[in-house]
């Protein structure tokens, strides 16, 4: 039996084909045992009736899909392949990885959710930037600084020292309740903020492992 994700999950593969019909200018392509969505992504006006911009895009489904999030590329050469345009090496940096998971879970959500909540906002922001030279949705910093900003927002914490300790704990293979709480209260973690760390531990560990 083939170990290709779409051979093992024909129902999901068919659902992607069905869902993408919502976008007549996009199509599903299988090439060299990989699955892509390619074509033009149209940006519509507020009434959803008039095309105000279009981007040539490619969405690549990773080999371990749906465990991993699809990879998005702009194929028309409009967006410089640099980090300042959130397009390093030609791969669209849609959101900090933790934030992508807030809007799209590949094991539960549809490809339409991914396009509408993650892909379109990226290209709308790029279109706006080309015209106005500023980011429509604001801009998070690149790399590890962006992770700091994310956790500051998530935990409502402004102290870099606290966030540094929080991330240090999240990077560990195991979180132990007898550790002093990252917040600096002097209490043991199990008696303070341990419940807040558990949902994030695997996410940050995976992210920083890739970066390292």
GIHUFEN-V23976 format. One record per pair of residues at least 12 apart in sequence whose C-alpha atoms are under 10 Angstrom apart, sorted by the first residue. I is the first residue (numbers start at 1). J is the second residue. If there is no record, write none. Layout:
# GIHUFEN-V23976
i	j
I	J
I	J
This chain:
# GIHUFEN-V23976
i	j
3	63
3	64
4	33
4	34
4	35
4	63
4	64
4	65
5	33
5	34
5	35
5	61
5	62
5	63
5	64
5	65
5	66
6	30
6	33
6	34
6	35
6	61
6	63
6	64
6	65
6	66
9	65
9	66
12	66
12	107
12	110
13	28
13	35
15	110
15	111
16	28
16	37
16	110
16	111
16	112
17	29
17	37
17	111
18	111
19	110
19	111
19	112
19	113
20	37
20	110
20	111
20	112
20	115
21	112
22	112
23	39
23	40
23	41
23	42
23	112
23	115
24	39
24	40
24	41
25	38
25	39
25	40
25	41
25	42
25	56
26	38
26	39
26	40
26	41
26	42
26	56
26	57
26	58
26	59
27	39
27	40
27	58
28	58
28	59
28	60
29	60
33	63
34	60
34	61
34	62
34	63
35	59
35	60
35	61
35	62
35	63
36	58
36	59
36	60
36	61
36	62
36	70
36	71
36	72
37	57
37	58
37	59
37	60
37	61
37	70
37	72
38	56
38	57
38	58
38	59
38	60
38	72
38	73
38	74
38	75
39	54
39	55
39	56
39	57
39	58
39	59
39	75
40	53
40	54
40	55
40	56
40	57
40	58
40	74
40	75
40	76
41	53
41	54
41	55
41	56
41	57
41	58
41	74
41	115
41	119
41	120
41	123
42	54
42	55
42	56
42	120
42	123
42	124
43	55
43	120
43	121
43	123
43	124
43	127
44	124
52	127
53	123
53	124
53	127
53	128
54	76
54	123
54	124
54	127
55	74
55	75
55	76
55	77
55	78
55	79
55	123
55	124
55	126
55	127
56	73
56	74
56	75
56	76
56	77
56	78
57	72
57	73
57	74
57	75
57	76
57	92
57	119
57	123
58	70
58	71
58	72
58	73
58	74
58	75
58	76
58	91
59	71
59	72
59	73
59	74
59	91
59	92
59	115
59	119
60	72
60	73
65	106
65	107
66	105
66	106
66	107
66	108
66	109
67	105
67	106
67	107
68	105
68	106
68	107
69	97
69	100
69	101
69	104
69	105
69	106
69	107
69	114
70	106
70	111
70	114
71	91
71	92
71	93
71	94
72	87
72	90
72	91
72	92
72	93
72	94
72	115
72	118
72	119
73	87
73	89
73	90
73	91
73	92
73	93
73	119
74	87
74	90
74	91
74	92
74	123
75	90
75	91
77	90
78	126
78	127
78	130
79	92
79	123
79	126
79	127
79	130
83	142
83	143
84	141
84	142
85	126
85	129
85	135
86	122
86	126
86	139
86	140
86	141
86	142
92	119
92	122
92	123
93	118
93	119
93	122
93	142
94	117
94	118
94	119
94	120
94	121
94	122
94	123
95	118
95	119
95	121
95	122
95	139
95	140
95	146
96	140
96	141
96	142
96	143
96	144
96	146
96	147
96	149
96	150
96	207
97	147
97	150
97	203
97	204
97	206
97	207
98	147
98	150
98	151
98	200
98	203
98	204
98	207
99	118
99	147
99	150
99	154
100	114
100	117
100	118
101	118
101	203
102	117
103	116
103	117
103	118
104	116
104	117
104	118
121	136
121	137
122	136
122	137
124	136
124	137
125	137
125	138
125	139
143	208
143	211
144	208
144	211
147	163
147	167
147	204
147	207
147	208
148	160
148	163
148	164
148	166
148	167
149	163
150	163
151	163
151	164
151	166
151	167
151	200
155	196
155	197
157	183
159	183
161	182
161	183
161	184
162	181
162	182
162	183
162	184
163	182
163	183
164	182
165	181
165	182
165	183
165	184
166	181
166	182
166	183
166	193
166	197
166	201
167	182
167	197
167	200
167	201
167	204
167	205
167	208
168	182
168	204
168	205
169	181
169	182
169	197
169	201
169	205
170	197
170	198
170	199
170	200
170	201
170	202
170	203
170	204
170	205
171	200
171	201
171	202
171	203
171	204
171	205
171	206
171	207
171	208
171	209
172	201
172	202
172	204
172	205
173	201
173	202
173	205
174	198
174	201
174	202
175	189
175	190
175	194
175	197
175	198
175	201
176	188
176	189
176	190
176	194
177	189
177	190
177	191
177	192
177	193
177	194
177	195
178	190
178	191
178	194
179	194
180	192
180	193
181	193
181	194
182	194
182	197
